[in-house]
Amino acid sequence: MTYREANVPGFGADTMARPLTGNEAMARGVWEAGVKVAAAYPGTPSTEILESVATYPASDITAQWAVNEKVSLDVAIGAALSGVRAMSAMKHVGLNVASDSLMSQTYIGVHAGLVLIVCDDPGIHSSQNEQDTRLFARLANAPILEPSDAQEAHDFVKIAYDISEEFDTPVIVRSTTRLSHTRSSVTVGPRVEVEPKGFVGNPQKTVSIPANARRAHPKLIEREEKLKAFFAASPLTQVDEGTTTYGIVTHGTPYLYVKEVAPDAKVLKLAASYPLAEETVKAFAASVDRLLVVEELEPVIEESIKALGIPCEGKVFFPRVGELSPEIVKAGLAAAGLAEAPAEPPSYDINPVVRPPVLCAGCPHTASYMALRAVDGRVAGDIGCYTLAAVEPLRSIDTTICMGASIANAVGMAMAGTNKEPIIATIGDSTFLHSGIPPLIDAVYNKADITVIILDNKITAMTGGQHHPGTGHTLRGEKTHQVSYIDICKAAGVEWVRKVDPYDVGTLYRTIREATEYKGVSVVISERPCVLDPVRIKGQPLKVNPEGCVACQSCMNLGCPAITWSDQFYEGHRKVQIDAASCIGCTLCAQLCPSDCIQPVNA
Ligand SMILES: Cc1ncc(C[n+]2csc(CCOP(=O)(O)OP(=O)(O)O)c2C)c(N)n1
């Protein structure tokens, strides 16, 4: 029996079905739950959650980009403690940034409902790792709900608010790339207005000093036990009857794969890997001859079941890395002797041409990295579109760890002394505001000899073009204060700071060279809007005059997708041509061309 069949309150008034992605469905659930304050920092696959929330009226719900995930969660915490339902959304690695707040918030509890929507990325489609948020939930003692499809994504968000308020805890709703970005039919309902409760002054509860935290910790453990009992009794924890020769415990999207490849199996679908519905698991294990666990990424459920003294098999048959799929689940069941070995993987008769990711035609980051190649120093990189400069042909980044790491990495390199100088950190505008300012202060404070290049393309491009405090616009498009990077740098104590237009190649090269010659912290702000956001830029395209081209490949070094090889040759080498449809007329190639054979199409 599902929670819907059990008529869990809130699901009687279903009105309309519509095709929604998991992210849109969760946003709808947030709005329906009467949430008043929503904040997030973008990150694939979670970005569209807040963007979808912002499609609901501002009079119902505040939707705002925060400068980073910790700020987003802190905003939501402040709102919840002030008595209104609140939401904070982020990708899995965003929770690393927000975790400091979460670890204490679980001690403090909430006043009105507080839900974190965290989207994992099994398979690393667009991330720097594939950490499993369920481990964070266990570490923070925060219950985690794991929907399987868009309908559950919508429903579980609403249920999460009830759990949050009943048990006085923040609740995590965990999605994954597959769920966040898959569209399916979702029955939605109306918004429930929740009366604001106001802030209740209670420092013993809300001020996390040692005396209060000591009292709170045992309560946290008690709450864990109560939540175990809640999930054991709740129709959220679902048993699908089937053959009892073996039973499968599963969760989230893997539930769908299990149902597809083992339709006759007895299945226990956990709505929460943590806290474990222990009594249900015990009864389920006793009802089958053999117990298997099918879970994506870490053996969270498997280890919890084994800790109860119940034998089960999981990661011995199913991989601990990457995304699961029906084929992988079937292969695991076959390895366990419970299914026929799968045939060859299905062929879809598609042989896509391998197309490595590249910076867009006219991307302003391109010239900055060309200039860095010329300097030939040690480059600590960061995360954003510009990370693509790590690969050929730009190939000018030595390290990339996580958002905001570049400047302090460069400080460490300067302290250690590297076999290559100068030492340069490159960082995007959104990333600088996210977590680049404290390390810049640190660099000046500790007298590091580094150059920082702030790649200001006036948008968070990597995740699809979101506003941030450097764009001067809010998520809902209202004008707001626009921060000045020069002022921030000066306030941090940087004495050498210049702004340069990366389309002016000569000045860019000279400025970067001068910056690297300065002793101390120098900052170059390479400023030019992204060619895609907030407006798509399309200038007059350029063309190559084939007579003049000497096949020197200078323009090819840009890695511009508009420049390709032509059929003509010069002394045995291929000449180049420009695709007018892709070219945006940035003129970078024309500036690099030593034979002056690149001109506007209409020249
Ligand atoms: C902690 C964390 N949050 C979010 C992301 C997703 N993400 C990667 S880079 C980036 C920002 C990129 O914007 P910017 O620094 O302006 O560079 P651009 O892509 O515009 O060149 C985001 C949001 C992440 N990888 N890690």
The ligand as an SDF file (V2000), in Angstrom:
LIG
                    3D

 26 27  0  0  0  0  0  0  0  0999 V2000
   29.7300   24.0090   -3.8460 C   0  0  0  0  0  0  0  0  0  0  0  0
   29.3070   24.0580   -5.2720 C   0  0  0  0  0  0  0  0  0  0  0  0
   28.1910   24.7210   -5.5840 N   0  0  0  0  0  0  0  0  0  0  0  0
   27.7720   24.7770   -6.8740 C   0  0  0  0  0  0  0  0  0  0  0  0
   28.4850   24.1680   -7.8580 C   0  0  0  0  0  0  0  0  0  0  0  0
   28.0200   24.2440   -9.3030 C   0  0  0  0  0  0  0  0  0  0  0  0
   28.8230   25.2540   -9.9960 N   0  0  0  0  0  0  0  0  0  0  0  0
   29.9880   24.9460  -10.5640 C   0  0  0  0  0  0  0  0  0  0  0  0
   30.7950   26.2810  -11.1010 S   0  0  0  0  0  0  0  0  0  0  0  0
   29.5860   27.3050  -10.6360 C   0  0  0  0  0  0  0  0  0  0  0  0
   29.6750   28.7960  -10.8260 C   0  0  0  0  0  0  0  0  0  0  0  0
   30.2160   29.1890  -12.1110 C   0  0  0  0  0  0  0  0  0  0  0  0
   30.0330   30.5640  -12.2990 O   0  0  0  0  0  0  0  0  0  0  0  0
   31.2620   31.5330  -12.4850 P   0  0  0  0  0  0  0  0  0  0  0  0
   32.2400   31.3780  -11.3960 O   0  0  0  0  0  0  0  0  0  0  0  0
   30.7240   32.9060  -12.6740 O   0  0  0  0  0  0  0  0  0  0  0  0
   31.9490   31.0100  -13.8220 O   0  0  0  0  0  0  0  0  0  0  0  0
   31.3040   30.8570  -15.2890 P   0  0  0  0  0  0  0  0  0  0  0  0
   30.7200   29.5020  -15.4000 O   0  0  0  0  0  0  0  0  0  0  0  0
   30.3210   31.9680  -15.4590 O   0  0  0  0  0  0  0  0  0  0  0  0
   32.4580   31.0020  -16.2210 O   0  0  0  0  0  0  0  0  0  0  0  0
   28.5600   26.5940  -10.0480 C   0  0  0  0  0  0  0  0  0  0  0  0
   27.3510   27.2170   -9.5670 C   0  0  0  0  0  0  0  0  0  0  0  0
   29.6470   23.4600   -7.4660 C   0  0  0  0  0  0  0  0  0  0  0  0
   30.3890   22.7960   -8.3370 N   0  0  0  0  0  0  0  0  0  0  0  0
   30.0250   23.4370   -6.1820 N   0  0  0  0  0  0  0  0  0  0  0  0
  1  2  1  0
  2  3  1  0
  2 26  2  0
  3  4  2  0
  4  5  1  0
  5  6  1  0
  5 24  2  0
  6  7  1  0
  7  8  2  0
  7 22  1  0
  8  9  1  0
  9 10  1  0
 10 11  1  0
 10 22  2  0
 11 12  1  0
 12 13  1  0
 13 14  1  0
 14 15  2  0
 14 16  1  0
 14 17  1  0
 17 18  1  0
 18 19  2  0
 18 20  1  0
 18 21  1  0
 22 23  1  0
 24 25  1  0
 24 26  1  0
M  CHG  1   7   1
M  END
$$$$
